[in-house]
Every structure is written in C-alpha cells, then in structure tokens.
Amino acid sequence: MAVRTKRRRNGYTFIEVIVGIALMVIAFMGLYGSTHASAQLRETAKETNVSAFKLQNTMEYLFSVPFDDITTILPAGTPIDIVALMDSTAGNDYRLVDEQITIAYEDVDADPIKFTITITWATRFGTPRTASLSSARMR
C-alpha cells in the first residue's frame, strides 16, 4: 500500500489574488467617493457661509445709511459691490463665482420701508445658487 503524503500549498492561487485585488479596488472606490462628496459639501458650506456673511453685511450697511438716502445710495435692481462698502479687514474680500447682490423694495415711499436683499452665484461646480434676506426699516 502506498503512503500518501499531504501536499503542502505555498502561496495563493491566481484567482485568489484577483479576487483580493478586486475587493481592495471596490473598497478604495468607496473611500474616494465619500472623500469627494465630503469635499463638495465642504465647498458648498463655505460658499453658503460667505453668501450669508455678505447678506448680513449688506443689511447692516443698509441700516447705517440715512433713511432718506437708502434708495439713492442702494437703488433697486442695481448690483451692489458690498466688498467696496465694507472695511478692508483680511478675509472680507472672498468672491463667489459670478456673484451678484441686488436689493428690491416693496414700496420706496412707505415707512417702514420693506426690502429684500438677494445674492446669486454659481458654485465651483457650475450650479446656480441664490440666497436672500428680508427686513424692514423705519425712520
């Protein structure tokens, strides 16, 4: 009777290596996808933050202008360059792509005067965005 010896396997088969590489590729694609989505969300949050900052600064500037001069200094529908109106503190000059700030008045002769400030811009990825802020000011 012949004695059989167990054959020892050294290493991995080609199929095992291919399957292992495929699993690693799938895992890295998932990591890349989540990292890319996270970077897009971070950029969108930054742009939204900047737009809110600019809306707030425009609103504060509007409240600092004498009541009778509001519609003269900030005419309705005319783009406003809020950076030129703000102080030159570092960090205040962040520009959004295709940024445009406009103001609309409900009734310029009313007291209180109601207004809406709107900012429009394009994201870095080309998506158009809009944000607005409304308030009223009395004499």
KAVENFEN-V97398 format. One record per residue. OMEGA is omega in degrees with one decimal (none if undefined). Layout:
omega=<OMEGA | OMEGA>
This chain:
omega=<-176.8 | 179.3 | 178.7 | 175.9 | 177.9 | 179.3 | 179.5 | 177.7 | 175.3 | 176.1 | -177.8 | 177.1 | -179.4 | -180.0 | 179.1 | 178.7 | 179.8 | 178.8 | 178.5 | 178.2 | 179.7 | 178.4 | 178.2 | 178.9 | 178.9 | 179.2 | -179.9 | 176.5 | 176.6 | 178.0 | 179.3 | 179.6 | -180.0 | 177.4 | 179.3 | 178.0 | 178.4 | 178.4 | 177.5 | 178.5 | 178.4 | 179.7 | 178.1 | 178.5 | 179.2 | 179.3 | 178.6 | 176.5 | 180.0 | 179.6 | 177.8 | 177.7 | -179.0 | 175.8 | 179.8 | 179.5 | 176.6 | 178.4 | 179.5 | 177.7 | 179.9 | 178.7 | 179.2 | -179.6 | 176.1 | -172.7 | -176.7 | -178.0 | -174.5 | -175.8 | 176.7 | -178.1 | -180.0 | -178.0 | -178.8 | 175.5 | 179.6 | 178.1 | -178.6 | 174.2 | -174.8 | 179.5 | 178.3 | -178.4 | -176.3 | 175.1 | -176.2 | 177.7 | -179.9 | 178.1 | -180.0 | -174.1 | 179.8 | -178.6 | 173.4 | -179.8 | 179.6 | -177.9 | 175.2 | 178.0 | 177.6 | 178.8 | 177.5 | 178.9 | 176.2 | 179.6 | -173.9 | -179.7 | -176.8 | 172.3 | 13.2 | 178.0 | -179.9 | -177.4 | 175.5 | 176.7 | -177.1 | 173.9 | 175.7 | 178.8 | 174.8 | 177.5 | 178.2 | -178.6 | 175.2 | -179.7 | 177.7 | -179.8 | 178.9 | 173.2 | 180.0 | -178.4 | -178.1 | 177.3 | 175.9 | 179.9 | 178.5 | 177.4 | none>
